Amino acid sequence: MYLSSKEIIIRHATISDVQTLCKWWADGEVMAHAGFPNGIYTDSDKLMDSIRNETDSARRLIIEIDNKCVGEMNYAIKDKVAEIGIKICDFTYQEKGYGTKALKMLIVYLFDDLKVEKIILDTNINNTRAQHVYEKLGFKRIATRINSFKNQLGVFQSSIDYELIKEDVLI
């Protein structure tokens, strides 16, 4: 898969992206909303094997802007439902609309090319910026899970579950 717009390229993650992904995942600032304020260690060899074995039913994707890797996305499809995630990992590219544009591109690809019937995701209840973006694109809140998990520091975190069907897309 290779999606491009005037500003953004979304492509499959490759072996050459492993070190970048490991660096991002080890960064507590990048990973805090996912419950890992200390970051996570990733075995690069296992990640390489995982990337080599990906199929169109589950992929890691890289977001490039100005020929620079700035973030990642992922999706996993089961029974025509795609679960997705996104992180703009380079903070200089946050709050500039790139995440919204990348999500729009992925949503169109999933509904039109891969023929999913629904897209789901969740986000930390404190991530109000992401909630605004998801709702602007047509995602509906379906559940709020209070104290649903503890982060690495043992602090309870709450999350919001979202879903989107093609008829509700606001692109």
C-alpha positions, -999 to 999 in steps of 0.1 A, spaced: 0 0 0 12 34 -9 -12 63 -3 -2 99 -11 -16 133 -11 0 167 -18 16 167 17 15 132 31 27 97 22 14 66 40 33 34 33 39 0 47 65 -1 74 96 -19 62 127 -34 78 145 -1 73 119 15 97 125 -8 126 151 14 144 128 45 140 98 25 154 119 12 183 131 48 191 96 62 190 82 33 212 110 38 237 101 75 241 78 80 271 65 113 258 54 96 226 39 66 244 23 83 274 -13 83 261 -9 46 254 -1 39 290 36 38 287 51 70 302 84 53 304 83 41 268 85 4 259 115 -17 250 111 -34 216 132 -63 204 142 -51 169 147 -87 156 112 -97 167 98 -65 151 117 -73 118 101 -107 118 67 -93 125 70 -68 97 82 -95 73 50 -115 81 24 -88 78 -5 -92 54 -33 -69 42 -53 -80 72 -29 -64 97 -2 -38 89 20 -12 105 22 20 84 46 49 83 35 85 78 60 107 59 58 144 54 85 163 35 103 130 29 106 126 67 91 98 89 70 116 114 45 90 127 29 57 125 -4 41 119 -16 5 121 -47 -15 114 -59 -50 120 -90 -64 103 -112 -92 116 -147 -101 104 -147 -69 82 -140 -47 113 -107 -27 112 -92 -16 145 -68 13 139 -42 34 157 -22 65 149 6 85 165 23 116 151 56 109 169 76 140 158 61 167 180 70 194 154 43 179 131 16 177 158 -14 201 159 -10 210 122 -37 188 108 -15 161 95 -30 134 118 -65 143 105 -54 141 69 -36 108 74 -67 94 91 -89 105 62 -66 87 38 -66 55 59 -104 56 63 -110 58 26 -85 30 19 -101 7 45 -137 13 34 -131 15 -4 -102 -8 -11 -103 -33 17 -141 -33 20 -143 -31 58 -178 -24 73 -167 -7 104 -136 10 119 -130 10 157 -104 26 179 -99 37 214 -81 66 231 -71 77 265 -98 99 281 -72 126 287 -63 128 250 -89 154 241 -70 165 210 -75 130 195 -111 128 206 -118 161 187 -102 147 156 -121 114 157 -155 131 163 -148 156 135 -143 126 111 -176 111 122 -165 85 148 -192 79 174 -184 73 211 -197 39 220 -183 34 255 -163 51 282 -142 27 302 -133 42 336 -101 30 353 -98 3 326 -61 -1 329 -31 10 349 -2 27 332 35 18 338 35 40 369 5 21 384 -19 50 378 -54 40 367 -63 53 332 -97 56 315 -104 53 278 -131 60 252 -141 35 225 -151 48 191 -166 33 160 -172 45 125 -194 31 97 -191 43 61 -224 62 62 -212 83 91 -179 94 76 -175 132 76 -148 137 50 
